Each structure stands twice: as C-alpha cells, then as structure tokens.
C-alpha cells in the first residue's frame, strides 16, 4: 500500500490525484529471501519484509530487479534529502542580511553547482544498473530546478539586503557626522553654554527620528528587526555622547561662573582705584608704577583663584581672561597716569601761588 512507483521505469510514477495504491503479494522469510538474492544477500536486513511473487514464488530475477530498484530509489531519496537540507540552510542564510551579504549570487550559484556535482557523483558510485543513468538524469534535472528557483529568490533578497545596507550605512554616517559636529560644539565653552543638555537631547531625538524615517522610505521591504537594531544603535551612541556633553556643559558652566566672578572682582577693583585717582590727595600717595604693581598683583591673585576653582581649567580660557584683565588694566593705568600728572601739576601751581602770596606778604610787612 502506498503512493510510490507503479512500474519499473523512472517515469512510471503515480499521476494526480495520486490515489492510494494497494497490492497483495505473498511474504517469504528473510533466510529464503537471502538465499534467492545470492551475492546480493547482504542487502537483506532482519527488519525487512520480503515480498514474493504471485506468479512464480521463487522469482529470483524479478526480486533481484526489485531490490536494485529499491536500492537506487533510496540513493536518489538520500540525495534529494541532502539537497533539501542544503536549500534550507542557505534559505536561512539568505534571510539574514549580515550573512547574505557575505556571499553574492554568483558565489551562491557556484556552491549549488558544487553541491549538485558532489551529490550526483555520490549517487553514481552507489547506484546499480540498469536504470542508473536515467535516474541520474532525472535527479539532476530536479535538483537544477530546485536550485534555480532558490537562486532567483536569493538574488532578489541579496539585492534588497544591499539596498537596505546602503540606507543603514548612510544613516550611520550622517549620525556620526552629527555627533562630530556636536562634539566640536561641546568643546567650545561659548557655544556649549548656548544649548543646555535637555535641548541637546531633543536635537538628537529629532535627528534620530529623521534618519529612521528616511531609512524606512529607502529600504526594500524594511524589516522591523533591522529598524529596531538601527534605532538601538543610534540611541546608544547618542546616550554615550550626551553623558559626555552633560559633563562638558557642567564644567563650562562652573568655569563661566568662576571667570565672571573674576571679571566682576577686577571691575570692582578698578572702580575703587578709579575713585581714588579722582581725589588728588589720595592719588598722589600712589605713583603710577606702584598702581601698576597693584593691578598686576590683583590680576595674579584672580587668575590663581580661577585655576583652583575651574573644572579642568583650559589654558586657552585662562590666557583669554588674563588678556582681558590686562587690557582693562592698561586702559585704566593710562587714565590714572594722566590724572596723577594733572594732580601733580595742580599741586605745583597751588604751591607756587602760595609761595608768591607768602613772599608778597613778607614784603608788605617790611614796608
């Protein structure tokens, strides 16, 4: 009973609708079967059922032919099974973008050709005459057809994976460029302090959303697993950067406050000395050289305090603050010198006038 072959030829297969077939034959014992098979008796195993012939119970020739047919069919079925396993393995590979892109369609076709050649060679060694070549031709045609069907699918998947990989790589490059741009901004205090960490996180979220939407449009049959993996990758990179950005922002914020405090203290010091310079009595007690030394000492003190209080103090920032304080001090010293000379001149004039009045008074007294 079964759906197998209904004759001796390779084309004697059951035609649709493939009605279940039944045949009554007598059974013979395994020892009898081995005796009749002669030199091929080793093919007969203890767990086999040995059918006899309804015409001639001995029928050794017919049974020998049946054994060959059965053996050849087992060889063919084994080859088809191995070919099907090979197809399933490569079908799984073709569905995974990373694996598929390691092997282009031409290389895959060569693998199938090599597998087919190996299976046919194995069958040729194991099969027996008389229908050996006919079966081999039919087997080769069947495997060729299966391979071509698969390779057509593989080429389409490979093309889709290539398109998807390009879209994802482009998104990664654009995200990396965005990261580099924002990293440069984070290194510059003035620029960094214009964008707080929350606003920067929103910029990254918008950038990520834009890149994922573009990928969705560009990809062929976009897989959710790929999109999810790409989103996770971009999110991970953004979170790493934002952690660094928060530290930079905090450091810049502290440094800015320290520098602003130094500027304020320097401005207060200048105002104090400016008021002193406007009062002749106090101004003339401090020469321009002494005033310059006071300003240098003040500047040195403020810069030292900045260096202690700043987070990761940058020499460029300290140099800029020093240049700014020096410039302000130089402007003040120029004004201070002019006032000092003016006060000194006025004092001289007043002293001269007093001396003249004194001499005039003495002369009047003598007269």
C-alpha positions as CSV (number, residue, x, y, z in Angstrom):
1,X,0.0,0.0,0.0
2,X,1.4,3.4,-0.9
3,X,1.9,6.3,-3.4
4,X,5.2,5.1,-4.9
5,X,6.1,4.0,-8.4
6,X,3.7,1.8,-10.3
7,X,6.1,0.3,-12.8
8,X,9.8,-0.3,-13.5
9,X,10.6,2.9,-15.5
10,X,11.7,6.2,-13.9
11,X,8.6,7.9,-15.4
12,X,6.2,5.2,-14.0
13,X,5.1,7.5,-11.2
14,X,1.7,7.8,-9.8
15,X,-0.3,10.6,-11.5
16,X,-2.6,13.1,-9.8
17,X,-4.8,12.8,-7.8
18,X,-2.4,10.1,-6.6
19,X,-5.0,7.7,-5.3
20,X,-3.6,5.4,-2.6
21,X,-2.5,2.1,-4.3
22,X,-2.8,-1.4,-2.9
23,X,-1.3,-4.7,-4.0
24,X,-1.5,-8.1,-2.4
25,X,1.7,-10.2,-2.6
26,X,2.8,-13.2,-0.5
27,X,5.7,-12.8,2.0
28,X,8.7,-15.0,2.3
29,X,11.1,-15.5,5.1
30,X,14.3,-13.4,5.4
31,X,16.5,-16.5,5.1
32,X,14.7,-17.6,1.9
33,X,15.0,-14.1,0.5
34,X,18.7,-14.1,1.2
35,X,19.1,-17.5,-0.4
36,X,17.4,-16.2,-3.6
37,X,19.4,-13.0,-3.7
38,X,22.7,-14.9,-3.8
39,X,25.7,-12.5,-3.9
40,X,23.4,-9.6,-3.1
41,X,22.0,-11.2,0.1
42,X,23.9,-8.7,2.3
43,X,21.3,-6.1,1.2
44,X,18.6,-8.0,3.1
45,X,18.3,-6.9,6.8
46,X,16.5,-8.7,9.6
47,X,13.9,-6.0,10.0
48,X,12.8,-6.1,6.3
49,X,9.6,-7.6,4.9
50,X,10.4,-9.7,1.8
51,X,7.5,-9.9,-0.8
52,X,7.3,-12.9,-3.1
53,X,5.7,-13.2,-6.5
54,X,2.1,-14.1,-7.2
55,X,3.2,-15.9,-10.3
56,X,6.4,-17.6,-9.6
57,X,7.1,-17.8,-5.8
58,X,10.7,-18.2,-6.4
59,X,11.0,-15.3,-8.8
60,X,14.7,-14.5,-8.0
61,X,15.2,-12.4,-11.1
62,X,12.2,-10.3,-10.5
63,X,13.1,-9.9,-6.8
64,X,16.7,-9.0,-7.7
65,X,15.4,-6.3,-10.1
66,X,13.1,-5.1,-7.3
67,X,16.0,-4.9,-4.9
68,X,18.0,-2.9,-7.4
69,X,15.1,-0.5,-8.0
70,X,14.6,-0.2,-4.2
71,X,18.3,0.4,-3.6
72,X,18.5,3.1,-6.4
73,X,15.4,4.8,-5.1
74,X,16.9,5.0,-1.6
75,X,20.1,6.5,-3.1
76,X,18.0,9.1,-5.0
77,X,15.9,9.9,-2.0
78,X,19.0,10.4,0.2
79,X,20.5,12.8,-2.4
80,X,17.2,14.8,-2.6
81,X,17.1,14.9,1.2
82,X,20.6,16.2,1.4
83,X,19.9,18.8,-1.3
84,X,16.7,19.9,0.6
85,X,18.8,20.3,3.8
86,X,21.3,22.4,1.8
87,X,18.5,24.5,0.4
88,X,17.0,25.1,3.9
89,X,20.4,26.1,5.3
90,X,21.0,28.7,2.6
91,X,17.5,29.9,2.7
92,X,18.0,30.7,6.3
93,X,21.3,32.4,5.4
94,X,19.6,34.5,2.7
95,X,17.1,35.9,5.2
96,X,19.9,37.3,7.5
97,X,21.3,40.4,5.9
98,X,24.7,40.2,7.5
99,X,25.2,36.5,6.4
100,X,23.6,37.0,2.9
101,X,25.9,39.9,2.0
102,X,29.0,37.8,2.7
103,X,28.1,35.8,-0.4
104,X,27.0,37.3,-3.7
105,X,24.6,35.4,-6.0
106,X,27.4,34.2,-8.3
107,X,29.2,32.6,-5.4
108,X,26.0,31.0,-4.2
109,X,25.3,29.6,-7.6
110,X,28.8,28.1,-7.6
111,X,28.1,26.5,-4.2
112,X,24.9,24.9,-5.6
113,X,26.8,23.7,-8.6
114,X,29.4,22.1,-6.5
115,X,26.8,20.5,-4.2
116,X,24.9,19.1,-7.1
117,X,28.1,17.7,-8.7
118,X,29.0,16.1,-5.4
119,X,25.6,14.5,-4.9
120,X,25.4,13.2,-8.4
121,X,28.9,11.8,-8.1
122,X,27.9,10.0,-4.9
123,X,24.8,8.6,-6.5
124,X,26.8,7.4,-9.5
125,X,29.0,5.4,-7.2
126,X,26.2,3.9,-5.1
127,X,23.6,3.2,-7.7
128,X,23.2,0.0,-9.7
129,X,22.3,-0.7,-13.3
130,X,20.1,-1.0,-15.4
131,X,18.2,2.3,-14.8
132,X,21.1,4.2,-13.3
133,X,21.7,6.8,-16.0
134,X,18.0,7.5,-16.4
135,X,17.6,8.1,-12.7
136,X,20.7,10.3,-12.6
137,X,19.4,12.5,-15.4
138,X,16.0,12.9,-13.7
139,X,17.7,13.6,-10.4
140,X,20.0,16.2,-11.9
141,X,17.0,17.9,-13.6
142,X,15.1,18.0,-10.3
143,X,18.0,19.5,-8.4
144,X,18.6,22.0,-11.1
145,X,15.0,23.2,-11.0
146,X,15.1,23.5,-7.2
147,X,18.4,25.4,-7.3
148,X,17.2,27.8,-10.0
149,X,14.0,28.5,-8.0
150,X,16.0,29.2,-4.9
151,X,18.7,31.3,-6.7
152,X,16.1,33.6,-8.1
153,X,14.8,34.2,-4.6
154,X,18.4,34.6,-3.4
155,X,19.2,37.2,-6.0
156,X,16.1,39.2,-5.0
157,X,16.9,39.0,-1.3
158,X,20.6,39.9,-1.9
159,X,19.6,43.0,-3.9
160,X,17.2,44.0,-1.1
161,X,19.8,43.4,1.6
162,X,22.3,45.5,-0.4
163,X,19.8,48.4,-0.7
164,X,19.0,48.2,3.0
165,X,22.6,48.0,4.0
166,X,23.4,51.2,2.0
167,X,20.4,53.0,3.5
168,X,21.6,52.0,7.0
169,X,25.2,52.8,6.4
170,X,24.2,56.3,5.1
171,X,22.2,56.8,8.3
172,X,25.1,55.8,10.4
173,X,27.5,58.1,8.6
174,X,25.1,61.1,8.9
175,X,24.6,60.3,12.6
176,X,28.4,60.1,13.1
177,X,28.8,63.5,11.3
178,X,26.1,65.0,13.6
179,X,28.0,63.6,16.6
180,X,31.3,65.1,15.5
181,X,29.7,68.4,14.9
182,X,28.1,68.5,18.4
183,X,31.3,67.2,19.9
184,X,33.1,70.2,18.5
185,X,30.5,72.5,19.9
186,X,30.8,70.9,23.3
187,X,34.5,71.6,23.4
188,X,33.9,75.4,23.0
189,X,32.5,76.9,26.1
190,X,30.7,79.8,24.5
191,X,28.9,77.5,22.0
192,X,28.2,74.8,24.5
193,X,26.5,77.1,27.0
194,X,24.0,78.2,24.4
195,X,22.5,74.7,24.3
196,X,21.7,73.0,27.6
197,X,21.7,69.2,27.9
198,X,17.9,68.9,27.6
199,X,17.9,70.9,24.4
200,X,20.8,68.8,23.0
201,X,18.9,65.6,23.8
202,X,15.9,66.9,21.9
203,X,18.2,67.7,18.9
204,X,19.5,64.1,18.9
205,X,16.0,62.7,19.2
206,X,14.8,64.7,16.2
207,X,17.9,63.7,14.2
208,X,17.4,60.0,15.0
209,X,13.7,60.2,14.1
210,X,14.6,61.9,10.7
211,X,17.2,59.3,9.9
212,X,14.9,56.3,10.7
213,X,12.1,57.8,8.6
214,X,14.5,58.2,5.7
215,X,15.6,54.6,6.1
216,X,12.0,53.4,6.2
217,X,11.4,55.1,2.8
218,X,14.7,54.0,1.2
219,X,14.8,50.3,2.3
220,X,13.3,47.4,0.3
221,X,10.8,45.6,2.4
222,X,12.2,47.1,5.6
223,X,12.4,44.6,8.4
224,X,11.3,45.7,11.8
225,X,14.3,43.8,13.3
226,X,16.7,45.9,11.2
227,X,15.0,49.1,12.1
228,X,14.8,48.2,15.8
229,X,18.6,47.3,15.7
230,X,19.5,50.6,14.0
231,X,17.4,52.6,16.4
232,X,19.0,50.9,19.3
233,X,22.5,51.6,17.8
234,X,21.8,55.3,17.2
235,X,20.3,55.7,20.6
236,X,23.2,54.0,22.3
237,X,25.7,56.3,20.5
238,X,23.6,59.4,21.4
239,X,23.3,58.4,25.1
240,X,27.1,57.9,25.3
241,X,27.7,61.4,23.7
242,X,25.0,63.1,25.9
243,X,26.7,61.7,29.0
244,X,29.9,63.4,27.9
245,X,28.0,66.5,26.9
246,X,26.4,66.9,30.3
247,X,29.9,66.8,31.9
248,X,31.2,69.3,29.5
249,X,28.2,71.6,30.0
250,X,28.6,71.4,33.8
251,X,32.3,72.1,33.6
252,X,31.8,75.0,31.2
253,X,29.0,76.4,33.4
254,X,31.3,76.3,36.5
255,X,34.2,77.8,34.6
256,X,32.0,80.6,33.2
257,X,30.8,81.5,36.7
258,X,34.4,81.5,38.0
259,X,35.5,83.7,35.2
260,X,32.6,86.0,35.5
261,X,33.3,86.4,39.3
262,X,37.0,87.2,38.5
263,X,35.8,89.8,35.9
264,X,33.4,91.3,38.5
265,X,36.1,91.5,41.2
266,X,38.5,93.1,38.8
267,X,35.9,95.6,37.7
268,X,35.2,96.4,41.4
269,X,38.9,96.9,42.0
270,X,39.2,99.2,39.0
271,X,36.2,101.3,40.2
272,X,37.8,101.6,43.6
273,X,41.1,102.7,42.1
274,X,39.3,105.0,39.7
275,X,37.6,106.8,42.6
276,X,41.0,107.1,44.4
277,X,42.6,108.5,41.2
278,X,40.0,111.3,41.1
279,X,40.9,112.5,44.5
280,X,44.2,114.4,44.4
281,X,45.2,113.8,47.9
282,X,44.8,110.0,47.6
283,X,46.0,109.8,44.0
284,X,49.4,111.4,44.8
285,X,50.0,108.9,47.5
286,X,50.3,106.1,44.9
287,X,52.7,106.6,41.9
288,X,51.7,105.1,38.5
289,X,54.4,102.4,38.9
290,X,53.0,101.4,42.3
291,X,49.5,101.4,40.9
292,X,50.7,99.1,38.0
293,X,52.2,96.7,40.6
294,X,48.9,96.7,42.5
295,X,47.0,95.8,39.3
296,X,49.5,93.0,38.4
297,X,49.2,91.5,41.9
298,X,45.4,91.7,41.7
299,X,45.4,90.0,38.4
300,X,47.8,87.3,39.6
301,X,45.5,86.7,42.6
302,X,42.4,86.4,40.5
303,X,44.0,84.1,37.9
304,X,45.3,81.8,40.7
305,X,41.8,81.6,42.2
306,X,40.4,80.8,38.8
307,X,42.9,78.0,38.3
308,X,41.9,76.4,41.6
309,X,38.1,76.8,41.1
310,X,37.7,75.9,37.5
311,X,36.9,72.3,36.3
312,X,39.6,71.0,34.1
313,X,40.9,74.6,33.6
314,X,41.9,75.2,30.0
315,X,44.9,77.3,29.4
316,X,43.2,79.0,26.5
317,X,40.4,80.2,28.8
318,X,42.9,81.4,31.4
319,X,45.0,83.1,28.7
320,X,41.9,84.8,27.4
321,X,40.9,86.0,30.9
322,X,44.4,87.2,31.6
323,X,44.5,89.1,28.3
324,X,41.1,90.7,29.1
325,X,42.1,91.8,32.6
326,X,45.4,93.1,31.3
327,X,43.7,95.1,28.6
328,X,41.3,96.7,31.1
329,X,44.2,97.4,33.5
330,X,46.2,99.1,30.8
331,X,43.3,101.3,29.8
332,X,42.8,102.3,33.5
333,X,46.6,102.9,34.0
334,X,46.7,105.3,31.1
335,X,43.9,107.3,32.7
336,X,45.4,107.0,36.1
337,X,48.8,108.4,34.9
338,X,47.1,111.3,33.2
339,X,45.2,112.1,36.4
340,X,48.4,111.7,38.5
341,X,50.3,114.2,36.3
342,X,47.3,116.5,36.3
343,X,47.1,116.4,40.1
344,X,50.8,116.9,40.4
345,X,50.7,119.9,38.1
346,X,47.8,121.4,40.0
347,X,49.6,120.8,43.3
348,X,52.7,122.6,41.9
349,X,50.6,125.5,40.8
350,X,49.0,125.8,44.1
351,X,52.3,125.6,45.9
352,X,53.7,128.3,43.6
353,X,50.8,130.6,44.1
354,X,51.1,130.1,47.9
355,X,54.8,130.9,47.8
356,X,54.2,134.1,45.8
357,X,51.5,135.2,48.3
358,X,53.8,134.4,51.1
359,X,56.6,136.5,49.6
360,X,54.2,139.3,48.9
361,X,53.0,139.3,52.5
362,X,56.5,139.4,53.8
363,X,57.4,142.4,51.6
364,X,54.3,144.3,52.8
365,X,55.2,143.5,56.4
366,X,58.7,145.1,56.0
367,X,57.3,148.2,54.3
